[in-house]
Amino acid sequence: MTAPLEGIRVADFTWVWAGPFCTLQLAHLGAEVIRVESTTRTCVTRLLPPFAEGKPGINRSGYFNQYNQGKLSLGLDLKQPEALAVAKDLIAHSDVLCENFATGVMERMGLGYEEVRRAKPDIIMIALSGYGATGPEREFVSYGPAQVPLSGMSSVTGYADWPPMHVGISYGDPTGGLHGAVAVLAALLHRAATGEGQYIDLSQQETSIAVLGEALLEQSMTGRQPPRTGNRVPHMAPHGVFRCAGEQRWVAIAVRDDDDWRRCAAEMDHAELADDARFATLAARKTNEDELEALVSAWTAPQAAEEVAERLQRAGVPACVSMHSKDIAEDPHLAASGFFVHLPHPEVGTRLHLGVPWRMSETPCTVRHAAPRLGEHTDEVLERILGYGKEQIAALRARGVLA
């Protein structure tokens, strides 16, 4: 059995998070992903913590090493004129070209779609820019944090008496990357059917907006801005995250209906609350939600989060510990499912990584190796894929092209 994208090669000109996250999915699916990078313009994520043993280094970043598993690294200084010819050779030997620079950067480098399709007529090129290739904001530089407020996500994040809030991660990057990977798969299917390549213009802002369907529908159908309600939802109560014993330990509880509330009240040793006029129905619980949450918090506060979650789950009430990173890394279910992989890396040793988050029965997907050191596979790519001789490679290196 082979992986779904076995035999597909990706020329990866991406950096930071959105683009590398897109090509990570393609690598997980079995594509040969060749990341083009240089010491003259080192990827931001190679310079960001956490670093193994706390020692900085361009090959030691956990951030970079997580999102670049299974890829190869070609060291190529695209500021050098000769490097452009090497880049076009790589593209000519590839099926997909992925980049996430600001709109117009690839064109100015001489690697725009019209140019690269001359090297490979059926190339599939995807550009994951912040705002797309058209429109008045097309040339704006963008990073994921900006996409949170610009998508409207901040407007619905926070508590009722709070201003709009940022969220825990830069959603524009992973949402853009995942949408991009799916778009590439669709383009590969189209090419298999027609022989045609194509250019994919992806806007990270638009892919961020795409996850806010309910909020946009409420505005369009009622004319009202959806309110900020913290963890509360209109159709459940209590619904939220409640403090437990220990430092920053919390449990998430979702009471779906009156039967759930009856079981929850019994576990709280206050069965009488199920028939209390303040809480007996959803409408009553929503009316008295502050008081309701205070009662639940008073019950959870002295207990371990794991104990509360286990008790409620046993009673049939949805509940789960709000997990720290350490909880996730030690989670027995994730370990049993094979989600974690331990990848040996020549510089940082064997480390735990998040692996492939899906399982395919007929086309298995695995993480083939750890993230590359910068330029680790330069000679291999030039020899095996592009057919360069050792003397030609040595000459390019001597002239600073392979840096």
One Martini backbone bead per residue (centre of mass of N, CA, C, O) as a GRO file, in nm:
protein
  403
    1MET     BB    1   0.098   0.035   0.020
    2THR     BB    2   0.022   0.373  -0.047
    3ALA     BB    3   0.025   0.689  -0.044
    4PRO     BB    4  -0.177   0.925  -0.181
    5LEU     BB    5   0.099   1.119  -0.274
    6GLU     BB    6   0.260   0.934  -0.422
    7GLY     BB    7   0.477   1.108  -0.656
    8ILE     BB    8   0.450   1.386  -0.533
    9ARG     BB    9   0.578   1.718  -0.587
   10VAL     BB   10   0.698   1.990  -0.370
   11ALA     BB   11   0.753   2.332  -0.402
   12ASP     BB   12   0.870   2.503  -0.108
   13PHE     BB   13   0.826   2.871  -0.051
   14THR     BB   14   0.773   2.886   0.245
   15TRP     BB   15   0.671   3.050   0.561
   16VAL     BB   16   0.628   3.012   0.885
   17TRP     BB   17   0.291   2.880   0.890
   18ALA     BB   18   0.076   2.852   0.668
   19GLY     BB   19   0.245   2.716   0.447
   20PRO     BB   20   0.380   2.482   0.615
   21PHE     BB   21   0.100   2.363   0.695
   22CYS     BB   22   0.018   2.282   0.416
   23THR     BB   23   0.273   2.100   0.345
   24LEU     BB   24   0.240   1.905   0.581
   25GLN     BB   25  -0.012   1.761   0.474
   26LEU     BB   26   0.127   1.660   0.214
   27ALA     BB   27   0.342   1.495   0.360
   28HIS     BB   28   0.144   1.311   0.515
   29LEU     BB   29   0.028   1.209   0.219
   30GLY     BB   30   0.332   1.156   0.060
   31ALA     BB   31   0.477   1.389  -0.030
   32GLU     BB   32   0.746   1.555  -0.181
   33VAL     BB   33   0.897   1.799   0.021
   34ILE     BB   34   1.067   2.104  -0.085
   35ARG     BB   35   1.244   2.324   0.098
   36VAL     BB   36   1.307   2.665   0.037
   37GLU     BB   37   1.613   2.798   0.175
   38SER     BB   38   1.799   3.049   0.387
   39THR     BB   39   2.045   3.225   0.563
   40THR     BB   40   1.954   3.514   0.439
   41ARG     BB   41   1.632   3.399   0.505
   42THR     BB   42   1.529   3.306   0.777
   43CYS     BB   43   1.301   3.147   0.924
   44VAL     BB   44   1.125   3.250   1.187
   45THR     BB   45   1.078   2.960   1.323
   46ARG     BB   46   1.391   2.905   1.369
   47LEU     BB   47   1.391   3.162   1.598
   48LEU     BB   48   1.183   3.014   1.783
   49PRO     BB   49   1.037   2.918   2.048
   50PRO     BB   50   1.119   2.626   2.146
   51PHE     BB   51   1.426   2.501   2.270
   52ALA     BB   52   1.645   2.275   2.300
   53GLU     BB   53   1.757   2.315   2.619
   54GLY     BB   54   1.743   2.638   2.557
   55LYS     BB   55   1.909   2.631   2.278
   56PRO     BB   56   1.976   2.813   2.031
   57GLY     BB   57   1.881   2.739   1.683
   58ILE     BB   58   1.802   2.667   1.348
   59ASN     BB   59   1.756   2.338   1.447
   60ARG     BB   60   1.597   2.381   1.758
   61SER     BB   61   1.301   2.433   1.688
   62GLY     BB   62   0.990   2.326   1.771
   63TYR     BB   63   0.823   2.482   1.574
   64PHE     BB   64   0.962   2.396   1.312
   65ASN     BB   65   0.975   2.080   1.365
   66GLN     BB   66   0.667   2.036   1.357
   67TYR     BB   67   0.593   2.187   1.059
   68ASN     BB   68   0.849   1.999   0.902
   69GLN     BB   69   0.777   1.724   0.865
   70GLY     BB   70   0.901   1.523   0.600
   71LYS     BB   71   1.107   1.720   0.485
   72LEU     BB   72   1.305   1.901   0.266
   73SER     BB   73   1.628   2.085   0.225
   74LEU     BB   74   1.699   2.374   0.023
   75GLY     BB   75   1.980   2.565  -0.032
   76LEU     BB   76   1.870   2.898  -0.152
   77ASP     BB   77   1.971   3.207  -0.291
   78LEU     BB   78   1.736   3.423  -0.435
   79LYS     BB   79   1.937   3.675  -0.473
   80GLN     BB   80   2.063   3.501  -0.681
   81PRO     BB   81   2.055   3.467  -1.016
   82GLU     BB   82   2.122   3.154  -1.034
   83ALA     BB   83   1.887   3.055  -0.849
   84LEU     BB   84   1.653   3.079  -1.050
   85ALA     BB   85   1.727   2.835  -1.226
   86VAL     BB   86   1.703   2.627  -1.001
   87ALA     BB   87   1.409   2.682  -0.929
   88LYS     BB   88   1.298   2.608  -1.213
   89ASP     BB   89   1.397   2.320  -1.209
   90LEU     BB   90   1.231   2.230  -0.970
   91ILE     BB   91   0.953   2.300  -1.089
   92ALA     BB   92   0.984   2.112  -1.343
   93HIS     BB   93   0.997   1.859  -1.113
   94SER     BB   94   0.702   1.942  -1.030
   95ASP     BB   95   0.351   1.972  -0.921
   96VAL     BB   96   0.396   2.183  -0.681
   97LEU     BB   97   0.347   2.530  -0.581
   98CYS     BB   98   0.437   2.699  -0.273
   99GLU     BB   99   0.316   3.020  -0.134
  100ASN     BB  100   0.330   3.309   0.137
  101PHE     BB  101   0.354   3.576   0.021
  102ALA     BB  102   0.314   3.860  -0.083
  103THR     BB  103   0.174   4.014  -0.320
  104GLY     BB  104   0.427   4.004  -0.591
  105VAL     BB  105   0.692   3.866  -0.505
  106MET     BB  106   0.722   3.635  -0.714
  107GLU     BB  107   0.724   3.818  -0.961
  108ARG     BB  108   0.982   3.983  -0.876
  109MET     BB  109   1.155   3.704  -0.879
  110GLY     BB  110   1.049   3.530  -1.142
  111LEU     BB  111   0.785   3.332  -1.003
  112GLY     BB  112   0.540   3.347  -1.152
  113TYR     BB  113   0.296   3.179  -1.307
  114GLU     BB  114   0.364   3.252  -1.605
  115GLU     BB  115   0.659   3.160  -1.573
  116VAL     BB  116   0.639   2.863  -1.448
  117ARG     BB  117   0.457   2.740  -1.682
  118ARG     BB  118   0.697   2.722  -1.877
  119ALA     BB  119   0.843   2.498  -1.710
  120LYS     BB  120   0.531   2.394  -1.611
  121PRO     BB  121   0.229   2.367  -1.751
  122ASP     BB  122   0.094   2.167  -1.500
  123ILE     BB  123   0.113   2.346  -1.273
  124ILE     BB  124   0.051   2.388  -0.922
  125MET     BB  125  -0.038   2.702  -0.782
  126ILE     BB  126  -0.002   2.841  -0.448
  127ALA     BB  127  -0.137   3.134  -0.279
  128LEU     BB  128  -0.098   3.246   0.073
  129SER     BB  129  -0.231   3.520   0.131
  130GLY     BB  130  -0.388   3.755   0.317
  131TYR     BB  131  -0.587   3.902   0.056
  132GLY     BB  132  -0.502   3.836  -0.210
  133ALA     BB  133  -0.466   3.929  -0.568
  134THR     BB  134  -0.712   4.117  -0.511
  135GLY     BB  135  -0.765   4.431  -0.444
  136PRO     BB  136  -0.678   4.698  -0.227
  137GLU     BB  137  -0.515   4.473  -0.017
  138ARG     BB  138  -0.312   4.280  -0.178
  139GLU     BB  139  -0.019   4.420  -0.064
  140PHE     BB  140  -0.051   4.337   0.210
  141VAL     BB  141   0.089   4.253   0.498
  142SER     BB  142   0.060   3.930   0.676
  143TYR     BB  143  -0.055   3.801   0.991
  144GLY     BB  144  -0.238   3.604   1.187
  145PRO     BB  145  -0.325   3.806   1.416
  146ALA     BB  146  -0.480   4.000   1.216
  147GLN     BB  147  -0.715   3.795   1.136
  148VAL     BB  148  -0.890   3.805   1.385
  149PRO     BB  149  -1.012   4.097   1.359
  150LEU     BB  150  -1.058   4.097   1.037
  151SER     BB  151  -1.277   3.850   1.055
  152GLY     BB  152  -1.446   3.897   1.348
  153MET     BB  153  -1.358   3.721   1.593
  154SER     BB  154  -1.326   3.936   1.822
  155SER     BB  155  -1.632   4.029   1.834
  156VAL     BB  156  -1.704   3.716   1.967
  157THR     BB  157  -1.475   3.762   2.191
  158GLY     BB  158  -1.584   3.725   2.513
  159TYR     BB  159  -1.743   3.908   2.740
  160ALA     BB  160  -2.011   4.107   2.781
  161ASP     BB  161  -1.815   4.341   2.941
  162TRP     BB  162  -1.620   4.323   2.705
  163PRO     BB  163  -1.404   4.361   2.480
  164PRO     BB  164  -1.258   4.274   2.224
  165MET     BB  165  -1.077   3.968   2.158
  166HIS     BB  166  -0.832   3.768   2.157
  167VAL     BB  167  -0.690   3.469   2.077
  168GLY     BB  168  -0.479   3.200   2.137
  169ILE     BB  169  -0.449   3.200   1.821
  170SER     BB  170  -0.349   3.220   1.475
  171TYR     BB  171  -0.593   3.131   1.268
  172GLY     BB  172  -0.496   3.215   0.979
  173ASP     BB  173  -0.284   2.993   0.944
  174PRO     BB  174  -0.424   2.710   0.976
  175THR     BB  175  -0.670   2.771   0.797
  176GLY     BB  176  -0.510   2.835   0.544
  177GLY     BB  177  -0.350   2.569   0.527
  178LEU     BB  178  -0.592   2.372   0.508
  179HIS     BB  179  -0.733   2.496   0.267
  180GLY     BB  180  -0.490   2.466   0.080
  181ALA     BB  181  -0.467   2.157   0.080
  182VAL     BB  182  -0.749   2.106  -0.039
  183ALA     BB  183  -0.704   2.266  -0.301
  184VAL     BB  184  -0.474   2.088  -0.406
  185LEU     BB  185  -0.634   1.826  -0.423
  186ALA     BB  186  -0.840   1.933  -0.628
  187ALA     BB  187  -0.625   2.002  -0.847
  188LEU     BB  188  -0.518   1.713  -0.880
  189LEU     BB  189  -0.784   1.593  -0.977
  190HIS     BB  190  -0.813   1.776  -1.223
  191ARG     BB  191  -0.548   1.692  -1.361
  192ALA     BB  192  -0.612   1.388  -1.384
  193ALA     BB  193  -0.868   1.451  -1.578
  194THR     BB  194  -0.722   1.698  -1.782
  195GLY     BB  195  -0.404   1.806  -1.751
  196GLU     BB  196  -0.451   2.060  -1.569
  197GLY     BB  197  -0.345   2.330  -1.436
  198GLN     BB  198  -0.319   2.583  -1.161
  199TYR     BB  199  -0.430   2.877  -0.991
  200ILE     BB  200  -0.419   2.956  -0.638
  201ASP     BB  201  -0.616   3.198  -0.463
  202LEU     BB  202  -0.548   3.270  -0.126
  203SER     BB  203  -0.726   3.392   0.163
  204GLN     BB  204  -0.680   3.424   0.496
  205GLN     BB  205  -0.919   3.598   0.567
  206GLU     BB  206  -1.140   3.417   0.435
  207THR     BB  207  -1.075   3.154   0.596
  208SER     BB  208  -1.148   3.286   0.867
  209ILE     BB  209  -1.442   3.364   0.806
  210ALA     BB  210  -1.542   3.064   0.745
  211VAL     BB  211  -1.567   3.003   1.078
  212LEU     BB  212  -1.826   3.238   1.103
  213GLY     BB  213  -2.118   3.160   1.014
  214GLU     BB  214  -2.314   3.225   1.251
  215ALA     BB  215  -2.249   3.527   1.279
  216LEU     BB  216  -2.317   3.612   0.989
  217LEU     BB  217  -2.610   3.508   0.988
  218GLU     BB  218  -2.717   3.681   1.214
  219GLN     BB  219  -2.666   3.949   1.073
  220SER     BB  220  -2.820   3.887   0.797
  221MET     BB  221  -3.106   3.789   0.938
  222THR     BB  222  -3.130   4.033   1.184
  223GLY     BB  223  -2.912   4.284   1.210
  224ARG     BB  224  -2.731   4.162   1.438
  225GLN     BB  225  -2.486   4.163   1.663
  226PRO     BB  226  -2.320   3.936   1.808
  227PRO     BB  227  -2.268   3.854   2.117
  228ARG     BB  228  -2.080   3.844   2.399
  229THR     BB  229  -2.065   3.516   2.606
  230GLY     BB  230  -1.830   3.352   2.622
  231ASN     BB  231  -1.932   3.016   2.713
  232ARG     BB  232  -2.205   3.075   2.626
  233VAL     BB  233  -2.525   2.936   2.522
  234PRO     BB  234  -2.858   2.931   2.424
  235HIS     BB  235  -2.904   2.583   2.453
  236MET     BB  236  -2.732   2.597   2.733
  237ALA     BB  237  -2.747   2.501   3.097
  238PRO     BB  238  -2.472   2.469   3.183
  239HIS     BB  239  -2.191   2.649   3.001
  240GLY     BB  240  -1.849   2.572   3.075
  241VAL     BB  241  -1.571   2.682   3.279
  242PHE     BB  242  -1.447   2.533   3.585
  243ARG     BB  243  -1.306   2.559   3.876
  244CYS     BB  244  -1.041   2.389   4.039
  245ALA     BB  245  -0.821   2.223   4.191
  246GLY     BB  246  -0.552   2.402   4.160
  247GLU     BB  247  -0.345   2.521   3.918
  248GLN     BB  248  -0.520   2.587   3.656
  249ARG     BB  249  -0.796   2.415   3.703
  250TRP     BB  250  -1.038   2.272   3.472
  251VAL     BB  251  -1.390   2.230   3.375
  252ALA     BB  252  -1.599   2.108   3.126
  253ILE     BB  253  -1.955   2.194   3.085
  254ALA     BB  254  -2.255   2.031   2.921
  255VAL     BB  255  -2.590   2.111   2.942
  256ARG     BB  256  -2.846   2.006   2.724
  257ASP     BB  257  -3.077   1.942   2.947
  258ASP     BB  258  -3.291   1.852   3.193
  259ASP     BB  259  -3.167   1.574   3.238
  260ASP     BB  260  -2.880   1.666   3.281
  261TRP     BB  261  -2.945   1.849   3.523
  262ARG     BB  262  -3.044   1.628   3.710
  263ARG     BB  263  -2.774   1.471   3.715
  264CYS     BB  264  -2.596   1.703   3.808
  265ALA     BB  265  -2.740   1.768   4.076
  266ALA     BB  266  -2.691   1.490   4.201
  267GLU     BB  267  -2.374   1.509   4.195
  268MET     BB  268  -2.396   1.778   4.384
  269ASP     BB  269  -2.600   1.709   4.619
  270HIS     BB  270  -2.869   1.874   4.461
  271ALA     BB  271  -3.152   1.755   4.356
  272GLU     BB  272  -3.349   2.002   4.413
  273LEU     BB  273  -3.255   2.184   4.166
  274ALA     BB  274  -3.428   2.047   3.940
  275ASP     BB  275  -3.709   2.186   4.082
  276ASP     BB  276  -3.618   2.460   4.074
  277ALA     BB  277  -3.751   2.743   3.938
  278ARG     BB  278  -3.466   2.864   3.846
  279PHE     BB  279  -3.374   2.552   3.692
  280ALA     BB  280  -3.591   2.351   3.550
  281THR     BB  281  -3.531   2.523   3.292
  282LEU     BB  282  -3.377   2.672   3.045
  283ALA     BB  283  -3.500   2.951   3.078
  284ALA     BB  284  -3.435   2.969   3.381
  285ARG     BB  285  -3.128   2.926   3.362
  286LYS     BB  286  -3.074   3.174   3.184
  287THR     BB  287  -3.190   3.387   3.381
  288ASN     BB  288  -2.994   3.235   3.625
  289GLU     BB  289  -2.683   3.202   3.540
  290ASP     BB  290  -2.509   3.323   3.759
  291GLU     BB  291  -2.615   3.148   3.991
  292LEU     BB  292  -2.563   2.877   3.862
  293GLU     BB  293  -2.248   2.906   3.829
  294ALA     BB  294  -2.189   2.945   4.129
  295LEU     BB  295  -2.279   2.661   4.217
  296VAL     BB  296  -2.088   2.498   4.038
  297SER     BB  297  -1.822   2.627   4.138
  298ALA     BB  298  -1.854   2.542   4.437
  299TRP     BB  299  -1.831   2.236   4.363
  300THR     BB  300  -1.554   2.227   4.192
  301ALA     BB  301  -1.325   2.378   4.350
  302PRO     BB  302  -1.235   2.127   4.562
  303GLN     BB  303  -1.184   1.962   4.303
  304ALA     BB  304  -1.078   1.759   4.078
  305ALA     BB  305  -1.111   1.763   3.746
  306GLU     BB  306  -1.111   1.454   3.699
  307GLU     BB  307  -1.339   1.388   3.899
  308VAL     BB  308  -1.564   1.554   3.774
  309ALA     BB  309  -1.558   1.431   3.492
  310GLU     BB  310  -1.611   1.137   3.577
  311ARG     BB  311  -1.879   1.174   3.721
  312LEU     BB  312  -2.040   1.300   3.484
  313GLN     BB  313  -1.992   1.085   3.272
  314ARG     BB  314  -2.121   0.854   3.436
  315ALA     BB  315  -2.404   1.026   3.431
  316GLY     BB  316  -2.419   1.161   3.122
  317VAL     BB  317  -2.238   1.422   3.135
  318PRO     BB  318  -2.076   1.651   2.971
  319ALA     BB  319  -1.717   1.621   3.036
  320CYS     BB  320  -1.391   1.801   3.073
  321VAL     BB  321  -1.080   1.854   3.083
  322SER     BB  322  -0.874   2.130   3.081
  323MET     BB  323  -0.598   2.106   2.892
  324HIS     BB  324  -0.279   2.081   2.899
  325SER     BB  325   0.003   2.009   2.740
  326LYS     BB  326   0.080   1.784   2.937
  327ASP     BB  327  -0.182   1.627   2.920
  328ILE     BB  328  -0.161   1.563   2.619
  329ALA     BB  329   0.123   1.422   2.619
  330GLU     BB  330  -0.014   1.204   2.848
  331ASP     BB  331  -0.238   1.085   2.684
  332PRO     BB  332  -0.361   0.767   2.644
  333HIS     BB  333  -0.535   0.789   2.389
  334LEU     BB  334  -0.329   0.925   2.197
  335ALA     BB  335  -0.118   0.706   2.230
  336ALA     BB  336  -0.295   0.462   2.131
  337SER     BB  337  -0.357   0.601   1.839
  338GLY     BB  338  -0.071   0.728   1.728
  339PHE     BB  339  -0.027   1.047   1.728
  340PHE     BB  340   0.244   1.009   1.838
  341VAL     BB  341   0.587   1.097   1.764
  342HIS     BB  342   0.931   0.971   1.754
  343LEU     BB  343   1.194   1.180   1.639
  344PRO     BB  344   1.496   1.165   1.502
  345HIS     BB  345   1.754   1.414   1.554
  346PRO     BB  346   2.078   1.521   1.492
  347GLU     BB  347   2.057   1.774   1.713
  348VAL     BB  348   1.798   1.705   1.936
  349GLY     BB  349   1.695   1.438   1.898
  350THR     BB  350   1.444   1.270   2.051
  351ARG     BB  351   1.100   1.365   1.981
  352LEU     BB  352   0.794   1.482   2.041
  353HIS     BB  353   0.516   1.458   1.811
  354LEU     BB  354   0.276   1.559   1.611
  355GLY     BB  355   0.094   1.385   1.396
  356VAL     BB  356  -0.133   1.215   1.224
  357PRO     BB  357  -0.497   1.303   1.233
  358TRP     BB  358  -0.531   1.037   1.051
  359ARG     BB  359  -0.701   0.745   0.901
  360MET     BB  360  -0.608   0.497   0.648
  361SER     BB  361  -0.672   0.183   0.526
  362GLU     BB  362  -0.542   0.198   0.211
  363THR     BB  363  -0.365   0.486   0.274
  364PRO     BB  364  -0.114   0.521   0.456
  365CYS     BB  365   0.001   0.754   0.709
  366THR     BB  366   0.327   0.902   0.769
  367VAL     BB  367   0.608   0.991   0.944
  368ARG     BB  368   0.923   0.973   0.803
  369HIS     BB  369   1.061   1.240   0.936
  370ALA     BB  370   1.223   1.481   1.043
  371ALA     BB  371   1.311   1.776   1.037
  372PRO     BB  372   1.518   1.980   0.872
  373ARG     BB  373   1.803   2.095   0.811
  374LEU     BB  374   1.954   2.351   0.685
  375GLY     BB  375   2.035   2.219   0.375
  376GLU     BB  376   2.054   1.899   0.403
  377HIS     BB  377   1.937   1.830   0.080
  378THR     BB  378   2.085   1.970  -0.151
  379ASP     BB  379   2.250   1.751  -0.300
  380GLU     BB  380   2.024   1.547  -0.340
  381VAL     BB  381   1.837   1.722  -0.513
  382LEU     BB  382   2.041   1.799  -0.739
  383GLU     BB  383   2.105   1.506  -0.819
  384ARG     BB  384   1.839   1.327  -0.817
  385ILE     BB  385   1.638   1.544  -0.955
  386LEU     BB  386   1.828   1.748  -1.146
  387GLY     BB  387   2.120   1.620  -1.239
  388TYR     BB  388   2.362   1.718  -1.097
  389GLY     BB  389   2.686   1.762  -1.063
  390LYS     BB  390   2.942   1.795  -0.844
  391GLU     BB  391   3.083   2.035  -0.984
  392GLN     BB  392   2.832   2.215  -1.012
  393ILE     BB  393   2.772   2.231  -0.710
  394ALA     BB  394   3.044   2.348  -0.619
  395ALA     BB  395   3.020   2.608  -0.785
  396LEU     BB  396   2.761   2.717  -0.656
  397ARG     BB  397   2.877   2.726  -0.370
  398ALA     BB  398   3.119   2.918  -0.427
  399ARG     BB  399   2.899   3.151  -0.528
  400GLY     BB  400   2.651   3.145  -0.306
  401VAL     BB  401   2.382   2.991  -0.396
  402LEU     BB  402   2.418   2.767  -0.157
  403ALA     BB  403   2.270   2.920   0.145
   0.00000   0.00000   0.00000
